[in-house]
Amino acid sequence: MADSTPAAHNNVTRQLIEQLRRHPKRVVFTEGEDVRVIEAAARLVKAQAVAPILLGRPERIRALAGQNHISLDFVKITDPKTSSDLPLFIKRAENMARYRDSHQVDTEETIIRPHYFGAMMVQYGHADAIVGGNQAIPAAYFRALLHNIKPKKEVERIFGVSVIVAQHFPLLGEDRVLFLGDTGLIPEPTVDQLSTIAIETGKLASHFLGRKPVIALLSHSTKGTSTTPEALKVVAATAMAKNRAQQELLDMDIDGELQADVAVDPEAAETKLPDASKRQIADVLVFPNLDAAHISLKLLQHLAGAQNYGKLILGLSRPAAQVPRTATVETIFGTAAAVAVEAIKRHELYPDNDF
């Protein structure tokens, strides 16, 4: 039987659900033949927060739900192979250069793949957000997103943000939440990419927290204690992010290069930066590379017991998220709620814009 943790059991998911009850969104799950996804969908319906769409074979999904006593009330099930939207998606795909110029690609065979079909649904307004990856290799899922969802012009490369909730971490204060980036896609970000990760993750944190976020660009060095090329790259990225925030009139507190203890522990900050004003604990941690970010994420989850939601994929014009193959029902539930709230923000910013 799948995880039966009650919905909205922490401050983060509770706030997300409250927003979604006022503005419910349609979330498509690309791998619906998974009992964890089915249970998460049922919980989202029960919370009156999301209208789930599960992609897969209806008979298989119904059998899994029946075997595990999970309600499918108000859960839509769609088989890409028999969907009435398939001819439309094929036609639209054939008009895309990447499909038109690749003579070896069978367009229909590609579009009926759930990741591709789900991405098409989101791109063309048949769903508001997409969640996938629970049964797939990440690269396959990301490829489908990149092939079918328009990128944002201001973001050079898409990247992933993990939302970490830790009720038992007293240093994190009332919110008990951290935003970690990039935890999934760019192995060695450039100065410009680190700056973009800081700014875009800061915007995400501001939306979720409802206040000015504190952003720390992390390094093995704090304010010049090391002059390695890696530390200097973080220094340059920090300066670039601060300049961009000022130009765009963004209300953010950005600092770097900082060691992790300085970013999250005021006592460590006071010891290592005695002449600095009292630091607030960071809400956003920007890592210098993918190794550092991903290793930190897994240690927080598996040793420290933190709850992970996401990765939320930033840099696309439509809300998307990837969950790991080890995801619990709670992770899938919270990730879907988070990406659906991103859809609320997108609708507010672009009510009539299909950019």
PLY file of the C-alpha trace (Angstrom):
ply
format ascii 1.0
element vertex 355
property float x
property float y
property float z
element edge 354
property int vertex1
property int vertex2
end_header
0.00 0.00 0.00
1.31 3.47 -0.83
2.27 6.16 1.65
-0.82 7.46 3.46
0.69 10.56 5.06
-2.12 13.11 5.51
-2.23 15.94 3.02
-0.96 19.43 3.85
0.80 18.29 7.02
3.43 21.04 7.05
3.41 24.82 6.70
4.60 24.78 3.10
2.04 22.37 1.65
-0.69 23.89 3.79
-0.07 27.32 2.28
0.11 25.87 -1.23
-3.20 24.07 -0.80
-4.89 27.20 0.53
-3.86 29.09 -2.62
-4.97 26.28 -4.90
-8.40 25.96 -3.30
-9.04 29.51 -4.52
-7.46 28.84 -7.93
-7.44 25.09 -8.74
-5.17 24.02 -11.60
-4.89 21.04 -13.94
-1.71 19.03 -13.46
-0.76 16.27 -15.89
1.29 13.35 -14.54
3.21 11.70 -17.35
3.66 8.35 -15.58
0.19 7.61 -14.29
0.65 3.84 -14.04
2.29 4.23 -10.64
0.42 3.66 -7.40
2.30 6.57 -5.79
1.03 8.95 -8.44
-2.50 7.57 -8.17
-2.54 8.11 -4.41
-1.04 11.59 -4.71
-3.73 12.45 -7.28
-6.46 11.23 -4.94
-5.04 13.34 -2.13
-4.92 16.43 -4.35
-8.58 15.89 -5.25
-9.51 15.40 -1.61
-7.72 18.65 -0.77
-9.78 20.38 -3.50
-6.55 21.77 -4.90
-5.74 20.16 -8.25
-7.57 18.48 -11.12
-5.17 15.60 -11.87
-4.69 14.11 -15.33
-2.96 10.73 -15.37
-1.39 9.51 -18.60
-1.38 5.78 -19.16
-3.55 2.78 -19.91
-6.93 3.30 -18.21
-7.40 -0.37 -17.40
-3.99 -0.55 -15.69
-4.53 2.62 -13.67
-8.00 1.51 -12.57
-6.64 -1.90 -11.56
-3.88 -0.34 -9.45
-6.37 2.00 -7.81
-8.74 -0.86 -7.04
-6.02 -3.09 -5.60
-4.90 -0.28 -3.29
-8.38 1.03 -2.42
-7.70 4.47 -3.90
-10.55 6.62 -5.18
-10.38 7.85 -8.77
-13.24 10.32 -8.36
-12.49 13.48 -10.37
-9.19 12.02 -11.63
-8.97 12.16 -15.41
-7.19 9.29 -17.16
-5.87 9.77 -20.69
-4.18 7.25 -22.97
-2.06 9.22 -25.47
-2.50 6.49 -28.09
-6.28 6.90 -28.19
-6.67 10.55 -27.17
-8.78 12.80 -29.37
-6.00 15.41 -28.99
-3.39 13.20 -30.68
-4.03 14.33 -34.30
-3.83 17.98 -33.22
-0.55 17.43 -31.36
0.94 15.54 -34.30
0.03 18.38 -36.64
1.57 20.95 -34.30
4.70 18.85 -33.85
5.13 18.53 -37.61
5.17 22.33 -37.80
8.07 22.50 -35.34
11.47 22.74 -36.99
13.03 20.05 -34.82
10.43 17.52 -36.01
10.19 18.82 -39.58
13.97 18.75 -40.13
14.49 15.30 -38.60
13.48 12.95 -41.39
14.25 9.87 -39.31
11.65 10.74 -36.63
8.20 9.17 -36.72
6.18 12.07 -35.30
3.24 9.99 -34.10
5.52 7.44 -32.46
7.24 10.28 -30.62
4.14 12.19 -29.52
2.37 9.16 -28.02
5.22 8.83 -25.53
3.75 10.13 -22.27
6.49 12.72 -21.58
6.06 14.22 -25.04
2.28 14.08 -24.94
2.18 15.68 -21.49
4.57 18.45 -22.56
2.32 19.15 -25.55
-0.69 19.34 -23.26
0.97 22.00 -21.15
2.40 23.97 -24.06
-0.98 24.21 -25.78
-3.17 24.87 -22.75
-4.70 21.42 -22.21
-3.10 21.35 -18.75
-1.62 24.04 -16.51
1.48 22.19 -15.24
3.34 18.91 -15.68
4.98 16.45 -13.27
7.05 13.45 -14.36
10.17 11.40 -13.80
8.90 8.99 -11.15
9.59 6.01 -13.41
11.97 7.48 -15.99
15.60 8.39 -16.48
15.75 12.16 -15.91
17.38 12.86 -19.28
14.43 11.34 -21.16
11.95 13.53 -19.30
14.01 16.71 -19.70
14.44 16.02 -23.41
10.68 15.89 -23.90
10.21 19.18 -22.03
12.90 20.92 -24.08
11.51 19.60 -27.37
7.94 20.74 -26.77
7.77 23.63 -24.29
9.03 27.06 -25.27
11.96 28.33 -23.21
12.06 31.70 -21.50
14.21 34.14 -23.44
15.86 35.53 -20.30
17.10 32.13 -19.07
20.06 30.71 -21.02
19.61 27.10 -19.81
16.86 25.44 -17.83
17.75 24.35 -14.30
16.18 22.64 -11.31
15.23 23.96 -7.89
14.53 21.63 -4.97
12.28 22.89 -2.20
13.42 21.49 1.13
11.15 21.47 4.19
12.66 20.61 7.58
10.33 21.02 10.54
13.10 19.95 12.91
15.78 22.42 11.72
15.52 25.25 14.30
17.93 27.53 12.41
15.48 27.84 9.53
12.97 29.87 11.53
9.20 29.89 11.07
9.15 29.02 7.38
11.35 25.91 7.76
12.03 25.93 4.03
15.08 26.19 1.77
15.31 26.57 -2.00
18.33 24.79 -3.52
19.59 25.45 -7.04
20.68 24.04 -9.41
20.10 20.49 -8.20
19.55 18.79 -11.52
20.74 20.07 -14.87
23.86 22.24 -15.30
27.07 20.40 -14.31
29.39 23.42 -14.25
27.42 26.67 -14.48
29.12 29.75 -15.88
29.22 33.08 -14.05
26.19 34.24 -16.01
24.30 31.00 -15.35
25.02 31.17 -11.59
23.72 34.72 -11.60
20.56 33.64 -13.42
20.04 30.72 -11.02
20.26 33.16 -8.10
17.80 35.65 -9.59
15.22 33.18 -10.88
15.30 31.06 -7.71
14.95 34.25 -5.70
11.81 35.13 -7.65
10.43 31.65 -6.95
11.19 31.97 -3.23
9.62 35.41 -3.08
6.43 34.04 -4.60
6.26 31.10 -2.20
7.30 32.95 0.96
5.45 36.19 0.30
8.42 38.29 1.43
11.90 39.47 0.49
14.14 36.40 0.04
17.69 36.07 1.31
19.95 34.51 -1.33
23.40 33.05 -0.69
25.82 32.03 -3.44
27.86 29.27 -1.83
31.55 28.48 -2.04
34.33 26.77 -0.10
35.43 30.36 0.62
33.92 33.26 2.57
34.69 36.79 1.43
38.12 36.16 0.06
39.46 33.48 2.40
40.43 31.65 -0.78
41.32 33.03 -4.20
40.85 29.86 -6.24
39.26 30.22 -9.69
36.13 28.50 -8.32
35.77 31.03 -5.50
36.39 33.97 -7.83
33.69 32.69 -10.16
31.17 32.86 -7.31
32.37 36.40 -6.46
31.75 37.47 -10.06
28.34 35.75 -10.18
27.30 37.50 -6.97
28.21 40.91 -8.37
26.34 40.16 -11.58
23.23 38.98 -9.70
23.22 42.08 -7.47
23.51 44.33 -10.51
20.69 42.56 -12.31
18.43 42.70 -9.24
19.05 46.42 -8.99
18.34 46.99 -12.68
15.12 44.98 -12.54
14.02 46.57 -9.24
13.84 43.17 -7.53
13.51 43.17 -3.74
16.16 40.58 -2.86
19.04 40.28 -0.40
21.91 38.69 -2.35
25.33 37.82 -0.93
28.34 35.65 -1.77
30.84 34.08 -1.83
29.80 32.39 1.42
30.52 29.08 3.07
27.40 27.08 3.90
27.66 27.63 7.67
27.85 31.40 7.20
24.73 31.26 5.02
22.55 29.32 7.47
24.01 29.86 10.96
24.11 33.41 12.42
26.71 32.40 15.02
29.06 31.11 12.35
28.50 34.28 10.35
29.31 36.43 13.37
32.52 34.47 13.98
33.75 34.53 10.38
32.46 38.02 9.51
32.82 39.92 12.81
32.58 43.35 11.18
29.46 42.54 9.21
25.94 43.41 10.32
23.85 40.56 11.72
23.04 38.19 8.85
19.65 36.74 8.19
19.50 33.02 7.47
19.43 32.31 3.73
16.23 31.12 2.09
17.96 30.35 -1.23
21.22 28.42 -1.53
22.93 28.66 -4.92
25.57 25.97 -5.34
28.74 26.42 -7.41
28.17 23.22 -9.39
25.83 20.27 -9.79
27.95 17.87 -7.74
27.80 20.10 -4.66
24.08 20.74 -5.06
22.97 17.18 -5.69
25.15 15.67 -2.96
23.86 18.24 -0.45
20.26 17.52 -1.45
20.64 13.77 -0.94
22.41 14.21 2.43
19.66 16.55 3.64
17.03 14.02 2.61
18.55 10.73 3.63
20.64 11.65 6.68
18.94 14.76 8.04
15.39 13.66 7.26
14.37 16.73 5.27
11.35 16.52 2.98
12.08 17.35 -0.66
9.57 18.76 -3.15
10.61 19.03 -6.76
12.76 19.70 -8.77
10.83 22.63 -10.12
12.18 23.26 -13.62
12.89 26.96 -14.18
13.56 28.51 -17.56
10.53 27.10 -19.39
7.49 29.14 -20.37
5.18 26.62 -18.68
5.33 25.21 -15.12
7.08 21.85 -14.97
8.57 19.63 -12.28
10.58 16.43 -12.09
10.41 13.96 -9.21
12.97 11.18 -8.61
12.30 7.50 -9.08
12.60 7.13 -5.28
9.87 9.73 -4.66
7.33 9.11 -1.91
3.65 9.93 -2.23
4.31 13.01 -0.11
7.03 14.19 -2.48
4.77 13.76 -5.53
1.84 15.41 -3.74
3.85 18.44 -2.59
5.68 18.82 -5.90
2.39 18.84 -7.80
0.99 21.45 -5.42
4.11 23.59 -5.82
4.14 23.48 -9.62
0.39 24.19 -9.69
0.96 27.32 -7.60
3.58 28.33 -10.15
0.78 28.04 -12.73
-1.28 30.50 -10.69
1.59 32.99 -10.83
2.03 32.48 -14.56
-1.66 33.12 -15.20
-1.50 36.30 -13.13
1.54 37.56 -15.05
0.41 36.49 -18.54
-3.41 36.14 -18.54
-3.70 36.39 -22.31
-0.14 35.71 -23.45
0.83 32.46 -25.13
4.56 33.27 -25.21
0 1
1 2
2 3
3 4
4 5
5 6
6 7
7 8
8 9
9 10
10 11
11 12
12 13
13 14
14 15
15 16
16 17
17 18
18 19
19 20
20 21
21 22
22 23
23 24
24 25
25 26
26 27
27 28
28 29
29 30
30 31
31 32
32 33
33 34
34 35
35 36
36 37
37 38
38 39
39 40
40 41
41 42
42 43
43 44
44 45
45 46
46 47
47 48
48 49
49 50
50 51
51 52
52 53
53 54
54 55
55 56
56 57
57 58
58 59
59 60
60 61
61 62
62 63
63 64
64 65
65 66
66 67
67 68
68 69
69 70
70 71
71 72
72 73
73 74
74 75
75 76
76 77
77 78
78 79
79 80
80 81
81 82
82 83
83 84
84 85
85 86
86 87
87 88
88 89
89 90
90 91
91 92
92 93
93 94
94 95
95 96
96 97
97 98
98 99
99 100
100 101
101 102
102 103
103 104
104 105
105 106
106 107
107 108
108 109
109 110
110 111
111 112
112 113
113 114
114 115
115 116
116 117
117 118
118 119
119 120
120 121
121 122
122 123
123 124
124 125
125 126
126 127
127 128
128 129
129 130
130 131
131 132
132 133
133 134
134 135
135 136
136 137
137 138
138 139
139 140
140 141
141 142
142 143
143 144
144 145
145 146
146 147
147 148
148 149
149 150
150 151
151 152
152 153
153 154
154 155
155 156
156 157
157 158
158 159
159 160
160 161
161 162
162 163
163 164
164 165
165 166
166 167
167 168
168 169
169 170
170 171
171 172
172 173
173 174
174 175
175 176
176 177
177 178
178 179
179 180
180 181
181 182
182 183
183 184
184 185
185 186
186 187
187 188
188 189
189 190
190 191
191 192
192 193
193 194
194 195
195 196
196 197
197 198
198 199
199 200
200 201
201 202
202 203
203 204
204 205
205 206
206 207
207 208
208 209
209 210
210 211
211 212
212 213
213 214
214 215
215 216
216 217
217 218
218 219
219 220
220 221
221 222
222 223
223 224
224 225
225 226
226 227
227 228
228 229
229 230
230 231
231 232
232 233
233 234
234 235
235 236
236 237
237 238
238 239
239 240
240 241
241 242
242 243
243 244
244 245
245 246
246 247
247 248
248 249
249 250
250 251
251 252
252 253
253 254
254 255
255 256
256 257
257 258
258 259
259 260
260 261
261 262
262 263
263 264
264 265
265 266
266 267
267 268
268 269
269 270
270 271
271 272
272 273
273 274
274 275
275 276
276 277
277 278
278 279
279 280
280 281
281 282
282 283
283 284
284 285
285 286
286 287
287 288
288 289
289 290
290 291
291 292
292 293
293 294
294 295
295 296
296 297
297 298
298 299
299 300
300 301
301 302
302 303
303 304
304 305
305 306
306 307
307 308
308 309
309 310
310 311
311 312
312 313
313 314
314 315
315 316
316 317
317 318
318 319
319 320
320 321
321 322
322 323
323 324
324 325
325 326
326 327
327 328
328 329
329 330
330 331
331 332
332 333
333 334
334 335
335 336
336 337
337 338
338 339
339 340
340 341
341 342
342 343
343 344
344 345
345 346
346 347
347 348
348 349
349 350
350 351
351 352
352 353
353 354
